[in-house]
Structures are given as C-alpha cells and as structure tokens.
Amino acid sequence: MGATARADDRSPREVAQEQALGEVSDVLLNVEHSLSRAKKALAQVKKTGGNPNVELALGEAIADLTRVHKRLMQDTYYAGDSLRLI
C-alpha cells in the first residue's frame, strides 16, 4: 500500500514526466543495443577482411549512434526544466 500512496501524492505532471522518461529509457536501451551490435559487426568484418565500404558504413553508424545516445541523454536526463532551442 505504501507504493500506491506515494503514487497518489504525485501530480499529473510528475506522472507524465516519469512516463516520458520511461519511454526515453526504452529508446536508449535500443540505441545502446544497436551501438553494441554495430561495434561487434565492425570487428567481425575487419577480422575477416571484409568490404572497405561496409567498414566505413559501420564506422559512420557507430559515430551516429554515439551522437544520438549522447544527445538524447543530454536533452532529457540532464536538461532540467530548460527548453532546448534548435
């Protein structure tokens, strides 16, 4: 009952914020998995002497996924109440 009572003490804005951050967490998990998989794929392609174009593409994908992960973290968890301007 304690958890339910605490949940009732939260404002609708707090509940919505918590749900939004849960969604972001799910996206981050997928980005992290994709990043890990891309790194593994690049290592395998390099090991087998694969295609240079594939290596370049995977390298760019890794860089892009790293930027996406960093940006999503900064824009959500570390942004506070400030609004990000493009």
N, C-alpha and C positions, 0 to 999 in steps of 0.2 A: 504494500500500500504506500510505502514511502516514496517510491519512484513515481507513482501516479500523482501523489500530492505535489511533488516537485514539478511535474509536467504541467499541472494546473496553474502553478504560480507563474509560468512563463507567459509573456504577452504574445499575441498573434504574430507580431513582427519577429520576436525571438524564435518562435517555432518555425516560421518561414525561413529565417536565416539559417537555422540548423538544418532544415531540409535541403536548402540550396547548397550548403557546404557538403552535405552528404552526396549530392549529385556530383559536385566537383571532385570529391574524393573518388567516386567511381570512375570518372573520366581520367583522373590522374593515374589510377591503377592500370587502366588500359594503355595509357601513354607509356607508363613505365614498362609494362609487358612488351609493348611494341618496340621500345628502345632496346630492351634486353635481347629480344629476338633478332633485331636488325644487327646488333653487335655480334651475336653468335653467327648469323648468316655471313657477315663480312669476314669473320675469322675463318669460317669454313671455306668460303670462296677463295680467300688468299692462300689458304693451306693447300688447296687442290690446284692452284694455278689457274683459276677461273678467268673469266672475261673481265678485262680492264673497265669496260663500260658498266658492268654490274658492280664492280668495286666502287667506282665513282658514284653511282646512283645510291648505293647503300651508305656510303660515307656522307653524302648530302642528306639522305633521310635521317641518319643519326644526328647530324647537326640540327636539322629542322625539328626533330622530335625533342631534342635537348632544349632548344629555344622555346618551343611550345610548353614544355613542362615548367620551365623557369617562369615564363610569362604568366601562366595560369596560377602558379603558386603565389607570385608577387601580386597579381591582380585580385586575388581572393583572400588568402590567409593573411597577407601582410599589408593589405591596402587600408585597413581600418575603415573609417567612415568616409574617407575621401573618395570622390568620384574620379575615375580615370578619364582623362581627356585624350582623344586620339590626335 
